[in-house]
Amino acid sequence: MNLLLVMIGTGGHIIPLLPLDSAFRKLGIKVWRVSRGVGVEKLLIPEPDLRVLLIPFSGRSPIEKVRSLVLILLAGMKLGRFMKTKRISGVIASGSYGSLPAILAALWLRIPYFLIELNRIPGRVVRLFAARARAVFTTLPLARRIRGTVIVTGVPLRNGFRQLQRRGEYLLILGGSQGARFLNRLALYLEERIEERIVVIAGTRDYEWLSQTAKRLEVIRFTNRPWDYLRGAKLVIGRAGGLSTYELAYCRVPMILIPYPYATDDHQRVNAEYWMKKGAAIVVEEGPVGEVGDRIIEIIKAKRYEALRTDPPPPDGRERIVREVIRLCSAR
């Protein structure tokens, strides 16, 4: 069996595929990886088996949108030739726009493909191609129904999360792989008003600015070993992306979630509300930094976060996804 993993997109798109990569390889299954080889993709997959050239479609000028579509088609043709040469048995993708060329090539060659959806509101690519997928693996029960075979598996987790023992020493603010300017500004507001030790994973964009502006924040650019920082966290403040919230819930780390208000289909709010109902998070709406900061300070001083946790923690989806991919590819 030969599998192709589509490692294109943000850290949230790529990271769930990493434990699947190692799990398949341990079973003697050949795995090929495709990437653009830029940004966080270059950090996480420094040596992909195939590189493709793509540019985003959304938010572009008409000319750039045409160029984006042309590049998608060219990448699809390149991937089609690669998949035929390597005799690919199945394609696994996370549903980013960068998955489109591989999905189109798989449809053309009649190769099974699998989609992974981390959010409770499925993304546009997943909604569009779910019906033809061999299966869609979801982190949590979906809040919006889609056509096709949906299997709730949980997130495939990296090994570092499996035996995490927390000490609870500091406040951790997660900006993500791309960074979140609002959260970094919030960190500056909090450092002036509370005595807590604060660690910030600022993201590549804001790292230099925040490092030079902060007085006592411990600023991290980016890490592909988040468990090293979760180990010491007594409370995490972050957005409500599907990957990070699931990892935090699995580690039973208290969360204050500030959903990104401009996320597509407001999917972060839906994610956040799910974990709030599970007793794992407090949700704070984005607003002026001072108002949000004062609300968080109130929560910290009252220690309202201490009882937040998911019990029992959600499952590691790695073994279930591996088992289903092998079963469904074998059933062609």
C-alpha positions as CSV (number, residue, x, y, z in Angstrom):
1,M,0.0,0.0,0.0
2,N,1.3,3.5,-0.9
3,L,-0.3,6.6,0.6
4,L,0.0,10.3,-0.2
5,L,-0.3,12.8,2.6
6,V,-1.1,16.4,1.6
7,M,1.0,18.6,3.9
8,I,-0.2,22.0,2.6
9,G,-1.7,24.8,4.7
10,T,-1.3,26.2,8.2
11,G,0.1,24.3,11.2
12,G,-3.5,23.2,12.0
13,H,-3.8,21.6,8.6
14,I,-0.4,19.8,8.7
15,I,0.2,18.7,12.3
16,P,-2.6,16.1,12.5
17,L,-1.0,14.3,9.5
18,L,2.4,14.0,11.2
19,P,1.4,11.2,13.7
20,L,-0.4,9.4,10.9
21,D,2.7,9.5,8.8
22,S,4.8,7.8,11.5
23,A,2.0,5.3,12.3
24,F,1.7,4.1,8.7
25,R,5.4,3.8,8.3
26,K,5.7,1.6,11.4
27,L,3.3,-0.7,9.7
28,G,5.5,-0.9,6.7
29,I,3.2,1.2,4.5
30,K,5.0,3.6,2.1
31,V,4.1,7.2,2.7
32,W,4.7,10.1,0.3
33,R,4.3,13.7,1.3
34,V,3.5,16.7,-0.9
35,S,4.1,20.3,0.2
36,R,4.7,23.8,-1.1
37,G,7.9,23.9,0.9
38,V,7.3,27.5,2.3
39,G,6.4,29.0,5.7
40,V,5.3,26.6,8.4
41,E,5.3,23.8,5.9
42,K,9.0,24.2,5.5
43,L,9.5,24.1,9.3
44,L,7.3,20.9,9.8
45,I,8.3,19.0,6.6
46,P,11.7,20.2,5.5
47,E,12.1,17.5,2.9
48,P,8.8,16.7,1.2
49,D,8.7,14.1,-1.6
50,L,7.1,16.5,-4.0
51,R,6.7,20.3,-4.1
52,V,3.9,22.2,-5.8
53,L,3.4,25.9,-6.4
54,L,0.1,27.3,-5.2
55,I,-1.2,30.7,-4.1
56,P,-4.4,31.4,-2.1
57,F,-7.6,32.1,-3.9
58,S,-9.7,33.9,-1.3
59,G,-9.3,37.7,-1.0
60,R,-7.3,38.1,-4.2
61,S,-7.8,40.3,-7.2
62,P,-9.6,38.8,-10.3
63,I,-6.3,38.3,-12.1
64,E,-4.7,36.6,-9.1
65,K,-7.7,34.4,-8.7
66,V,-7.3,33.3,-12.3
67,R,-3.6,32.6,-11.7
68,S,-4.6,30.6,-8.5
69,L,-6.9,28.4,-10.5
70,V,-4.3,27.8,-13.2
71,L,-1.8,26.8,-10.5
72,I,-4.3,24.4,-8.9
73,L,-4.8,22.7,-12.3
74,L,-1.1,22.5,-13.0
75,A,-0.4,21.1,-9.5
76,G,-3.2,18.6,-10.1
77,M,-1.6,17.4,-13.3
78,K,1.8,17.2,-11.6
79,L,0.3,15.2,-8.7
80,G,-1.6,13.0,-11.1
81,R,1.6,12.0,-12.9
82,F,3.3,11.5,-9.5
83,M,0.4,9.3,-8.1
84,K,0.5,7.1,-11.2
85,T,4.2,6.6,-11.1
86,K,4.2,5.8,-7.3
87,R,1.0,3.7,-7.6
88,I,-0.7,5.6,-4.8
89,S,-3.5,3.6,-3.1
90,G,-5.0,6.4,-1.1
91,V,-4.8,10.2,-0.5
92,I,-5.2,11.8,2.9
93,A,-5.8,15.5,3.2
94,S,-6.9,18.0,5.9
95,G,-9.3,20.0,3.7
96,S,-7.3,23.2,3.1
97,Y,-7.5,24.9,-0.3
98,G,-4.1,23.3,-0.9
99,S,-5.8,19.9,-0.9
100,L,-7.6,20.7,-4.1
101,P,-5.0,19.5,-6.6
102,A,-4.6,16.1,-4.9
103,I,-8.3,15.6,-4.6
104,L,-8.8,16.5,-8.3
105,A,-6.0,14.1,-9.3
106,A,-7.5,11.4,-7.1
107,L,-10.9,11.8,-8.7
108,W,-9.3,11.7,-12.2
109,L,-7.4,8.5,-11.4
110,R,-10.2,7.0,-9.3
111,I,-8.0,6.7,-6.2
112,P,-9.7,6.7,-2.8
113,Y,-9.2,9.9,-0.8
114,F,-9.9,10.7,2.8
115,L,-10.5,14.1,4.4
116,I,-9.8,15.2,8.0
117,E,-12.1,17.9,9.4
118,L,-11.0,19.5,12.7
119,N,-13.8,21.9,13.2
120,R,-17.5,21.3,14.0
121,I,-18.4,23.5,11.0
122,P,-16.9,21.8,8.0
123,G,-14.8,23.9,5.7
124,R,-15.7,24.6,2.1
125,V,-13.3,22.1,0.5
126,V,-14.7,19.3,2.8
127,R,-18.3,20.3,2.1
128,L,-17.6,20.3,-1.6
129,F,-15.8,17.0,-1.8
130,A,-17.1,15.0,1.1
131,A,-19.7,13.0,-0.9
132,R,-17.0,11.5,-3.2
133,A,-14.5,10.9,-0.3
134,R,-14.1,7.3,0.9
135,A,-14.5,8.8,4.4
136,V,-14.4,12.1,6.3
137,F,-12.7,11.8,9.7
138,T,-14.0,14.4,12.1
139,T,-12.6,15.5,15.5
140,L,-16.0,16.0,17.1
141,P,-19.6,15.5,16.1
142,L,-20.3,18.0,13.3
143,A,-22.7,20.9,13.9
144,R,-23.6,21.0,10.2
145,R,-24.4,17.8,8.3
146,I,-22.6,16.9,5.1
147,R,-23.1,14.2,2.5
148,G,-20.9,11.1,2.5
149,T,-19.4,8.8,5.1
150,V,-18.5,10.6,8.3
151,I,-16.5,8.9,11.0
152,V,-15.9,10.6,14.4
153,T,-12.4,9.6,15.4
154,G,-10.8,12.5,17.3
155,V,-7.6,14.2,16.4
156,P,-4.4,12.1,15.7
157,L,-2.2,13.3,18.5
158,R,1.6,13.5,18.6
159,N,3.5,11.3,21.1
160,G,4.4,14.3,23.3
161,F,0.8,14.7,24.5
162,R,0.3,11.1,25.6
163,Q,2.3,11.2,28.8
164,L,2.1,14.9,29.7
165,Q,2.3,15.7,33.4
166,R,1.4,19.3,34.2
167,R,3.1,21.4,36.9
168,G,0.9,24.6,36.5
169,E,3.4,27.4,36.9
170,Y,2.5,30.1,34.4
171,L,-0.1,31.6,32.1
172,L,0.4,30.5,28.5
173,I,-0.9,32.6,25.5
174,L,-1.1,30.7,22.2
175,G,-0.8,32.8,19.0
176,G,-0.5,29.8,16.8
177,S,1.8,29.1,13.9
178,Q,0.7,32.3,12.1
179,G,0.5,34.4,15.2
180,A,-2.5,36.4,16.4
181,R,-1.9,40.2,16.8
182,F,-4.9,40.6,19.1
183,L,-3.6,37.9,21.5
184,N,-0.1,39.4,21.5
185,R,-1.4,42.8,22.3
186,L,-3.5,41.3,25.0
187,A,-0.3,39.7,26.5
188,L,1.3,43.2,26.7
189,Y,-1.8,44.5,28.5
190,L,-1.8,41.7,31.0
191,E,1.9,41.9,31.8
192,E,1.4,45.5,33.1
193,R,-1.5,44.5,35.4
194,I,-0.9,41.0,36.9
195,E,2.1,39.5,38.6
196,E,1.7,36.1,36.9
197,R,4.5,34.6,34.9
198,I,3.4,34.8,31.2
199,V,4.7,32.8,28.3
200,V,3.6,33.7,24.8
201,I,3.9,31.7,21.6
202,A,3.7,34.7,19.4
203,G,4.0,33.3,15.9
204,T,6.6,34.2,13.2
205,R,4.9,37.5,12.1
206,D,4.9,39.2,15.5
207,Y,7.9,37.6,17.2
208,E,10.4,40.5,16.7
209,W,7.9,43.2,17.5
210,L,6.7,41.5,20.7
211,S,10.2,40.5,21.9
212,Q,11.3,44.2,21.6
213,T,8.2,45.6,23.1
214,A,7.6,43.3,26.1
215,K,9.1,44.0,29.5
216,R,8.9,40.6,31.2
217,L,7.0,38.3,28.8
218,E,8.7,35.1,27.8
219,V,8.2,35.2,24.0
220,I,8.5,32.1,21.8
221,R,8.5,32.4,18.0
222,F,7.0,29.0,17.2
223,T,7.3,25.5,18.4
224,N,6.4,22.1,17.0
225,R,6.7,20.7,20.6
226,P,3.8,22.5,22.3
227,W,3.7,19.9,25.1
228,D,7.0,21.4,26.4
229,Y,5.1,24.6,27.2
230,L,1.8,23.0,28.2
231,R,3.6,21.0,30.9
232,G,4.1,24.2,32.9
233,A,0.8,25.9,32.0
234,K,-1.9,26.4,34.6
235,L,-4.1,28.3,32.2
236,V,-4.1,28.8,28.4
237,I,-5.5,31.8,26.6
238,G,-6.0,31.3,22.8
239,R,-8.2,31.2,19.8
240,A,-10.7,28.3,19.2
241,G,-9.2,26.4,16.3
242,G,-10.0,22.8,16.1
243,L,-6.5,21.4,16.7
244,S,-5.3,23.5,19.6
245,T,-8.6,23.2,21.6
246,Y,-8.6,19.4,21.2
247,E,-5.0,19.1,22.3
248,L,-5.7,21.3,25.4
249,A,-8.8,19.3,26.2
250,Y,-6.9,16.0,25.9
251,C,-4.2,17.4,28.3
252,R,-7.0,18.7,30.6
253,V,-5.5,22.2,30.6
254,P,-8.0,25.0,31.5
255,M,-8.8,27.2,28.6
256,I,-10.0,30.8,28.1
257,L,-11.0,30.9,24.4
258,I,-11.4,34.1,22.4
259,P,-12.9,33.0,19.0
260,Y,-11.6,34.8,16.0
261,P,-14.7,36.8,15.0
262,Y,-13.9,36.7,11.3
263,A,-13.3,33.0,10.9
264,T,-15.2,31.4,8.0
265,D,-18.7,30.5,9.0
266,D,-17.9,31.6,12.5
267,H,-16.5,28.1,13.1
268,Q,-14.3,29.1,16.0
269,R,-17.3,30.2,18.0
270,V,-19.0,26.9,17.5
271,N,-15.8,25.1,18.6
272,A,-15.5,27.2,21.7
273,E,-19.1,26.7,22.7
274,Y,-18.7,23.0,22.5
275,W,-15.8,23.0,25.0
276,M,-17.6,25.5,27.2
277,K,-20.6,23.1,27.5
278,K,-18.1,20.3,28.3
279,G,-16.8,22.3,31.2
280,A,-13.3,22.7,29.7
281,A,-13.3,26.4,28.8
282,I,-14.5,29.9,29.5
283,V,-15.4,31.8,26.3
284,V,-14.6,35.5,26.1
285,E,-15.7,37.5,23.1
286,E,-13.1,39.7,21.3
287,G,-13.5,43.4,21.8
288,P,-11.2,46.3,22.9
289,V,-8.0,44.9,24.4
290,G,-8.6,46.6,27.7
291,E,-12.1,45.3,28.2
292,V,-11.0,41.7,27.3
293,G,-7.9,42.0,29.5
294,D,-10.0,43.2,32.5
295,R,-12.4,40.3,32.0
296,I,-9.5,37.8,32.0
297,I,-7.9,39.4,35.0
298,E,-11.2,39.1,36.9
299,I,-11.3,35.3,36.0
300,I,-7.7,34.8,37.1
301,K,-8.1,36.6,40.4
302,A,-11.2,34.7,41.2
303,K,-9.5,31.5,40.1
304,R,-12.6,30.5,38.1
305,Y,-10.4,28.6,35.7
306,E,-9.2,26.0,38.3
307,A,-12.2,23.7,37.8
308,L,-12.1,23.7,34.0
309,R,-11.2,20.3,32.5
310,T,-12.6,17.6,30.2
311,D,-13.4,14.4,32.1
312,P,-12.9,12.0,30.6
313,P,-10.4,13.5,28.1
314,P,-11.2,13.0,24.3
315,P,-9.5,10.1,22.6
316,D,-6.4,10.1,20.4
317,G,-7.7,9.5,16.9
318,R,-4.5,8.1,15.4
319,E,-5.2,4.3,15.7
320,R,-8.8,4.6,14.5
321,I,-7.9,6.6,11.4
322,V,-5.1,4.3,10.5
323,R,-7.3,1.3,10.9
324,E,-10.1,2.8,8.8
325,V,-7.8,3.9,6.0
326,I,-6.3,0.4,5.7
327,R,-9.7,-1.2,5.8
328,L,-11.3,1.1,3.2
329,C,-8.4,1.1,0.8
330,S,-8.3,-2.7,0.9
331,A,-12.0,-2.8,0.1
332,R,-11.6,-1.1,-3.4
